[in-house]
């Protein structure tokens, strides 16, 4: 299970593109009109791409849980690769926030300090929530590994079933319809780590596997797309129930797509543009909000929504690669670029 396995490269690139597509399209969803083309276009893009972050976490489980390392060695080798970029980009997005969204010279010192503290505690930009989550996941991996390597495949499957059930039992919109069982131990993004490890040791041997995994993904996308449309009929505030990263439909979509790509692309040659995108994928995730905020309105003046979202996504990814490349050429930049 080498990290350079082609199917993992393709999955990381797909998840990276999906993240940018989400952020390039979400703005159209806030103007709720379930009969409008723009809203439905953005809805289906989101339905198809909301498995992006789960895919990243599944990849982490696939690669990291099987590593035979003691806890301190694991932390020493892995956490700095997350924490240094986390600190650097938190500062960058703090500066960007003050520059773009405030009249800095009119803010009191107390107000500036309160904004800094709030954003460092909860995320200097909305997409940085991922770093807070993945740091916690990395802290758990050495302990999770000790459990999993002593578990049978059937026991891991039972864990995954309970994890999927927990996504329903612990969903706030379903609270009134679910028994109050405490499945906290089986809940959260830890389940995606377990799923990644499970995929690294489980061999599926039934026929037509590619078709089954593809249909699983497409069915979950259809449920999310149609479901979100129905939930937002005459809504005044966007209902994102089916977009939840931890809901069962998103988990099954992520699993279906992961296995579909694994079956289809594990022996494919990786083209240069895919290799480059994979190499800079973490940097793209960290940097992309800033170029997207400039490309999106600029391109919107030239083309309609059909072309706006993919073009803004492509331009943003290219710009983010350049930003990450330049940062890595600066002394110590490779430690913080992502």
Buried (B, 14 or more C-beta within 10 A) or exposed (E): EEEEBBBBBBBBBBBBBBBBBBBBBBEBBEEBEBEEEBBBBBBBBBBBBBBBBBBBBBBBBBBBBBBEBEEEEBBEEBBEEBBBBBEBBBBBBBEBBBEEEEEEEEBEEEEBEEBBEEBEEEBBBEBBEBBEBBBEBBBBBBEBBEEBEEBEEEEBBEBBEBBBBBBEBBBEEEEEEEEEEEBEEBBBBBBBBBBBBBBBBEEEEEEEBBEBBBEBBBBBBBBBBBBBBEBBEEEEEBBBBBBBBBBBBBBBBBBBBBBBBBBBBEEEEBEEEBBBBBBBBBBBBBBBBBBBBEBBEEBBEEEEBEEBBBBBBBBBBBBBBBBBBEBBEEEEBEBBBB
